[in-house]
């Protein structure tokens, strides 16, 4: 399995081999080192930006089940203008979901967090800040950020979140340390709806329905008008295709709260 550790070992061995050959008077063109560095960088990029790569630490984003069941999740809320609409659709269709919330939005809209919880949906940690430079934080700052989110939810609901979704889906060694320090289970997805860039609800609906597969975790955002507009039709069409929408923790066999 491709991981950060074995990648470092492999490329370090290659570098030492090249250096050893050069010390032994074998002419090694300089661009060989540049190629080595470039390929190493590509591997790191893959490991960081493909959320299910398991490159730095375990991330669960789908189930191996052969049953026609899926779980749906929402990131980046809660926001009054769309989260309320999403919750109304979920209630109308009797559909469970998981909301990976941002801490500073939870602090600003505690009534929405309580509404999500009261409706029986799961809540996950999506960081407190969701800063554009979150991935540049050191391990301690990341740990503090995640704990700040957990503390806010614990104060409001009396629960300790175990599920964590990396902001932007990006992973790195510092985040791995923060996840371990906080005792979190990292959760990704196997279907990324791209609803933050797809503004046409019909186009979004077709894209996600086409991608459905058994055991899928679908990523939506309860901060997008297109998602709120197409959600009911998505749920109905998925069920017509024979899919059951089940709680994420049940499908992935995870504990949502400590």
C-alpha positions as CSV (number, residue, x, y, z in Angstrom):
1,X,0.0,0.0,0.0
2,X,1.3,3.4,-0.9
3,X,1.9,5.5,2.3
4,X,3.9,8.5,3.3
5,X,6.3,6.3,5.2
6,X,7.1,3.7,2.5
7,X,7.2,6.5,-0.2
8,X,9.9,8.3,1.8
9,X,11.8,5.1,2.3
10,X,11.6,4.2,-1.4
11,X,12.7,7.7,-2.7
12,X,15.4,7.9,0.0
13,X,16.9,4.6,-1.3
14,X,16.8,5.9,-4.9
15,X,18.5,9.1,-3.9
16,X,21.2,7.2,-2.0
17,X,21.8,4.9,-4.9
18,X,22.3,7.9,-7.3
19,X,24.6,9.6,-4.8
20,X,26.5,6.3,-4.3
21,X,27.0,5.9,-8.1
22,X,28.2,9.5,-8.4
23,X,30.7,9.0,-5.6
24,X,31.8,5.9,-7.4
25,X,32.7,8.1,-10.4
26,X,29.6,7.2,-12.4
27,X,28.4,10.3,-14.1
28,X,24.8,11.0,-13.0
29,X,23.2,13.9,-14.9
30,X,21.8,16.6,-12.6
31,X,18.3,16.3,-14.1
32,X,18.0,12.8,-12.7
33,X,17.7,14.4,-9.3
34,X,15.2,16.9,-10.6
35,X,13.1,14.1,-12.1
36,X,13.3,12.2,-8.8
37,X,12.1,15.3,-6.9
38,X,9.3,15.9,-9.4
39,X,8.0,12.3,-9.2
40,X,8.2,12.4,-5.4
41,X,6.2,15.7,-5.4
42,X,3.6,14.1,-7.6
43,X,3.1,11.2,-5.2
44,X,2.8,13.6,-2.3
45,X,0.2,15.6,-4.2
46,X,-1.8,12.5,-4.9
47,X,-1.6,11.4,-1.3
48,X,-2.7,14.9,0.0
49,X,-5.5,15.6,-2.4
50,X,-7.1,12.1,-3.0
51,X,-9.0,11.8,0.3
52,X,-9.3,8.0,0.2
53,X,-5.6,7.4,-0.6
54,X,-4.9,6.4,3.0
55,X,-1.5,8.0,2.4
56,X,-0.9,9.8,5.7
57,X,-3.6,8.2,7.9
58,X,-6.8,6.1,7.6
59,X,-9.8,7.8,6.0
60,X,-13.0,5.9,5.5
61,X,-15.1,7.0,2.6
62,X,-17.2,4.0,1.4
63,X,-18.5,0.7,2.5
64,X,-17.5,-2.7,1.0
65,X,-21.2,-3.8,1.1
66,X,-22.8,-5.3,-1.9
67,X,-26.2,-4.0,-0.7
68,X,-27.8,-1.1,-2.5
69,X,-27.4,1.3,0.3
70,X,-25.7,4.7,0.5
71,X,-25.2,7.5,3.0
72,X,-25.5,11.2,2.4
73,X,-23.5,13.9,4.1
74,X,-23.4,17.7,4.1
75,X,-20.4,19.9,4.7
76,X,-19.7,23.5,5.7
77,X,-22.9,24.4,7.5
78,X,-24.9,25.3,9.2
79,X,-26.3,28.3,7.3
80,X,-29.9,29.5,7.8
81,X,-30.6,30.2,4.1
82,X,-30.0,26.6,3.0
83,X,-29.6,24.3,6.1
84,X,-33.3,24.8,7.0
85,X,-34.3,23.9,3.4
86,X,-32.2,20.7,3.5
87,X,-33.6,19.7,6.9
88,X,-37.1,20.2,5.6
89,X,-36.5,17.9,2.7
90,X,-34.9,15.3,4.9
91,X,-37.9,15.4,7.3
92,X,-40.4,15.2,4.4
93,X,-38.6,12.2,2.9
94,X,-37.7,10.5,6.2
95,X,-34.0,10.5,5.2
96,X,-31.0,10.3,7.6
97,X,-27.9,12.3,7.0
98,X,-24.6,13.4,8.5
99,X,-23.7,17.1,8.9
100,X,-20.0,17.9,9.1
101,X,-20.2,21.3,10.6
102,X,-17.8,24.2,10.9
103,X,-17.3,25.4,14.4
104,X,-17.5,29.2,13.9
105,X,-20.9,28.7,12.1
106,X,-22.1,26.4,14.9
107,X,-21.2,29.2,17.3
108,X,-23.1,31.7,15.2
109,X,-26.2,29.5,14.6
110,X,-26.6,27.3,17.7
111,X,-30.3,26.9,17.0
112,X,-29.5,25.1,13.7
113,X,-27.1,22.7,15.4
114,X,-29.8,21.9,17.9
115,X,-32.3,21.4,15.1
116,X,-30.0,19.0,13.2
117,X,-29.4,17.0,16.4
118,X,-33.1,17.0,17.4
119,X,-34.0,15.6,14.0
120,X,-31.8,12.6,14.6
121,X,-29.1,13.4,12.1
122,X,-25.4,12.8,12.9
123,X,-23.0,15.6,13.5
124,X,-19.3,15.5,12.6
125,X,-16.4,17.8,13.1
126,X,-15.3,19.8,10.0
127,X,-12.8,22.0,12.0
128,X,-13.6,25.2,13.8
129,X,-12.0,27.7,11.4
130,X,-12.1,26.0,8.0
131,X,-9.4,28.5,7.1
132,X,-8.1,28.8,3.6
133,X,-4.7,28.1,5.1
134,X,-5.8,25.3,7.4
135,X,-3.5,22.8,5.7
136,X,-0.5,25.0,6.5
137,X,-1.2,24.9,10.3
138,X,1.2,23.0,12.5
139,X,-0.1,19.9,14.3
140,X,-0.8,21.7,17.6
141,X,-2.8,24.4,15.9
142,X,-4.8,21.9,14.0
143,X,-5.4,19.9,17.2
144,X,-6.5,23.0,19.0
145,X,-8.8,24.0,16.1
146,X,-10.5,20.6,16.1
147,X,-10.9,20.6,19.9
148,X,-12.4,24.1,19.8
149,X,-15.1,22.8,17.5
150,X,-15.7,19.8,19.7
151,X,-15.9,22.0,22.8
152,X,-18.5,24.2,21.3
153,X,-20.7,21.2,20.3
154,X,-20.2,19.6,23.7
155,X,-21.3,22.8,25.4
156,X,-24.5,23.0,23.4
157,X,-25.5,19.3,23.0
158,X,-23.4,17.4,25.6
159,X,-21.9,15.1,23.0
160,X,-18.3,14.5,22.0
161,X,-17.8,14.2,18.2
162,X,-15.7,11.3,16.9
163,X,-16.2,11.7,13.2
164,X,-14.0,14.2,11.4
165,X,-13.9,15.3,7.8
166,X,-10.8,17.1,6.6
167,X,-11.4,20.7,5.3
168,X,-11.2,20.7,1.5
169,X,-10.5,16.9,1.7
170,X,-6.8,17.6,2.0
171,X,-4.6,15.5,4.3
172,X,-1.0,15.8,5.5
173,X,1.2,14.5,8.3
174,X,0.2,17.3,10.7
175,X,-3.5,16.6,10.3
176,X,-2.7,12.9,10.9
177,X,-1.2,13.9,14.3
178,X,-4.2,16.1,15.1
179,X,-6.7,13.3,14.2
180,X,-4.8,10.8,16.4
181,X,-4.4,13.2,19.3
182,X,-8.2,13.9,19.3
183,X,-9.2,10.3,18.9
184,X,-11.1,11.1,15.7
185,X,-12.2,8.8,12.9
186,X,-11.5,10.5,9.6
187,X,-14.4,10.2,7.1
188,X,-14.2,11.1,3.4
189,X,-16.5,10.3,0.5
190,X,-16.7,8.2,-2.6
191,X,-19.0,10.6,-4.6
192,X,-18.1,14.2,-4.7
193,X,-21.1,16.1,-6.0
194,X,-19.2,19.3,-6.8
195,X,-22.3,21.2,-5.8
196,X,-20.1,24.2,-4.9
197,X,-19.3,24.7,-8.5
198,X,-22.3,23.2,-10.3
199,X,-25.0,25.8,-10.0
200,X,-27.6,24.0,-12.3
201,X,-29.7,21.7,-10.1
202,X,-30.6,19.4,-13.0
203,X,-27.0,19.0,-14.1
204,X,-26.1,18.3,-10.5
205,X,-28.8,15.7,-10.1
206,X,-27.8,13.8,-13.2
207,X,-24.1,13.9,-12.2
208,X,-24.7,12.4,-8.8
209,X,-27.3,9.8,-9.8
210,X,-24.9,8.6,-12.5
211,X,-22.2,8.1,-9.9
212,X,-24.2,6.0,-7.4
213,X,-22.8,2.7,-6.3
214,X,-23.4,0.3,-3.4
215,X,-21.8,1.6,-0.2
216,X,-21.3,5.1,-1.5
217,X,-20.8,8.1,0.8
218,X,-22.2,11.2,-1.1
219,X,-20.7,14.6,-0.3
220,X,-23.1,17.6,-0.6
221,X,-23.0,21.0,1.0
222,X,-25.8,22.5,3.0
223,X,-24.5,25.9,1.8
224,X,-25.6,25.6,-1.8
225,X,-28.8,26.6,-3.5
226,X,-28.4,24.0,-6.2
227,X,-28.3,21.2,-3.5
228,X,-31.3,22.5,-1.6
229,X,-33.2,22.6,-4.9
230,X,-32.5,19.1,-6.2
231,X,-32.2,17.2,-2.9
232,X,-35.8,15.9,-2.8
233,X,-35.6,14.7,-6.4
234,X,-32.2,13.1,-5.8
235,X,-33.6,11.1,-2.8
236,X,-36.7,10.0,-4.7
237,X,-34.7,9.0,-7.8
238,X,-32.0,7.1,-5.7
239,X,-34.8,5.1,-4.1
240,X,-36.4,4.4,-7.4
241,X,-33.1,3.0,-8.5
242,X,-33.3,0.6,-5.6
243,X,-31.0,2.4,-3.1
244,X,-31.7,2.7,0.5
245,X,-30.3,5.8,2.3
246,X,-29.0,4.7,5.7
247,X,-27.1,6.5,8.5
248,X,-23.4,6.9,7.8
249,X,-22.3,5.4,11.1
250,X,-24.4,2.2,10.6
251,X,-23.2,1.7,7.0
252,X,-19.5,2.3,7.9
253,X,-19.8,0.6,11.3
254,X,-18.4,3.6,13.1
255,X,-19.1,5.3,16.5
256,X,-20.3,8.8,15.8
257,X,-19.8,10.0,19.4
258,X,-17.4,9.2,22.2
